[in-house]
Amino acid sequence: MKTPLIDIRRLTRDYAGGGLFAKPSLTRALDDLTMTVEAGTIHGIVGESGCGKSTLARILMALDKPTSGDVLFDGEPLFQLSPKDLMRKRRDFQMVFQDPFGSLDPRQRVARIVAEPLHVLEVKPSRQEKRDRVMALLEAVGLTAAQADRFPHEFSGGQRQRIAIARALITEPKLVVADEAVSALDLSVQAQVLNLITRLKRERGVTFLFITHNLAVVDAVADQVGVMYRGRLVESGPARAVFERPLHPYTQVLAEAEPSVTKFGRPPRAEPKTSQPLKAEPGQGCAFLPRCRLASPRCASEVPALRSVLPGRQAACHHAETMLAEEP
Amino acid sequence: MSAPDLPHAPAARQRPPLRPNLVIGGAIVLFLFSVALLSLVWTPLPPTKMQIVMKLKAPLEKGLFGTDHLGRDIASMLMAGAWNSLSIAVSAVLLGAAAGTALGVTAAARRGLFEAISMRANDVIFAFPPVLSAMMLGALLGTGRGTAIIAIAVFMVPVFARITAGAAAQVWARDYVLAAMSAGKGRALITVEHVLPNIANQIIVQVAIQLGLAILTEAGLSFLGLGMAPPAPTWGRMLADSQTYLGTAPWLALMPGLAIALTVFGFNMLGDGLRDLLDPREKGRS
């Protein structure tokens, strides 16, 4: 088996809260997260707000350090590299941000914005070479070379996101992390940007880690998907299969909450109430327990580990087999 | 799926209407700077030339604005005073703005202990009125142009440090800074490439507004005898000298008073106008 592009090993990130007058508190944004991303795929990460998606993105970009665990990028542990090696490594991973209005410096022209990541290169390209690369990329993302000398405010949201994608691609990275990259765009523009991303994967072999809360988007572009809940990976597998046949109750909740034309107007399946409200002690038991329709006493005492349920399908649920046996 | 080429919208964008604040303020400031520069090469009479026989003449009776108690030409003194006041105010504000901005953006880039200490130190400096610092500095260095400049500049540092630290902190929270960090850029480089260009407008606006305050402070210092030494004419000392003759020769107080008021007014108008032009978010605040 070939090495995956990203191998995330037991990643945990705690944020200290509180402050001078408040009680010190610890928020666990990522909790023992383990997953791998194969090269040349679009890997979706879905989950609700606050589930640790963005923390994961920041750590993968080496903008933040994990409390424990490590990330193997192409087999190299990212957080054991020297600052200089890390700097060189940065050319291999770049990011596209959610808000195309906040991610481009309003005071810089497009050409300069797109060329910015070239800073990580050991051998700085000449001005002409820089310009050529920027022009080629602008055209690759569907903009024109004539637009290189304009300022970001002269572009629409979708065009700005194309600029951001061009910036992420200029160092020819192996991985592009897209954190809610289309959430701020209109639906028709979303489709254009998603097409662009699929095309870039196909033509350039770029691996995308596509972070979103929008299942329809993941369903449309992702090959693999990971579902996160409270900082843990609760399910992973091929995108289509995961949403059609969830093996974790949380994935099912997500899939059913997704608005769709065919379901429009029909009452949602009620979130079933358990006869006795089960609550897990902090640090033990399943984090999804209070919202779970399949909750059992075992869920309150034992943290479900991520395990293979079907070939290529993993779930962190004691009742994955029950889910599997149910009629879809 | 190619993006439509934008029509050259920005070029065709409507020119903003003329802003009265900017025009009036700009005209006043331009006029004052011209007069100040002119005084270096020409004044109607030498501003320090005394003619006791001609003392306390009313405006137009002798010279444009009359003469003072020593028979000096007030118009000439006002012109020379304009140079003295403006040169001190401009040097002090530029010095204070440079030091304050450096401190502010460093605090925003470093955060943590450096920010806490430098900002509290600012509060302490800010608590000292410039008159007090000028007196202390005067005792140390002797009074003069340099002392006045330093005293006012010291007072300006916290003003600029606070404004730039706040504005820079907002820039640091933007995603384009994160993008620069994932391009491996350090905090100093990000400050130069992203933070400073994005807060430059706010600094420029503040410079204009603080210039008015600096003029007022300089006049106050020379009123108290802490500014430039005699016989160099300054608006503040002209005011101080006029006190004895308020009843008999009110123009002695009126002329420098009006000059100070006009200058402060001009800089404030210019500052407001620049703020509307460059920093629309702050519109409506004073």
Interface residues (C-beta under 8 A of the other chain):
Chain A: M61 A62 L63 M87 R90 F93 Q94 M95 F97 Q98 D99 G102 S103 L104 D105 P106 R107 Q108 I113 E116 P117 L118 H119 V120 G142 L143 T144 A146 Q147 R150 F151 E154 F155 S156 G158 Q159 R162 A164 R167 Q192 N195 L196
Chain B: M1 S2 A3 D5 L6 A9 P10 R174 D175 Y176 L178 A179 A180 M181 S182 A183 G184 K185 H194 P197 N198
